[in-house]
Amino acid sequence: MRRIIVPSLVVTLFCLGTTPLCGQAPAPRLAAFTLQCVVPTTPGYHTRATLIGTFTLQHRTIWTVASCVDGRSPSPWPAFDASDGAVETVELIVVTALEDAQQQLVAYNYCSTYGQNGFFAFRCMADTQQGGEVTVLVSIAP
């Protein structure tokens, strides 16, 4: 039963099976993601990164964009359903930047990765001497 309240009107719907008004929600699928910009050890420097991801599943392709600055990404990650099917490919592109206190670019790097089983972790560094490191974790349940 679903109740819809409209100003000065209350309608009660009895749902039998799946109809346009009473659909069945897909079963959620366990997935974990993290994009972490590691704070550089050099005082006044900052790590900034942008991630672009393409998740190709058996029945659906999902794209996402995330970013971080000196910490974990607050960006929302995509939701996956059991009905999406098997993970076929995961493609990620990360651009990592090391900036000074005036937000001037000191160093940057472009990293990309490709996977087929829905799980991997990697790092991308803007500069091996001064920092600007980003860590990425992707885990999608089979």
Order of alpha helices (4+ residues) and beta strands (2+ residues): beta-beta-beta-beta-beta-beta-beta-beta-beta-beta-beta
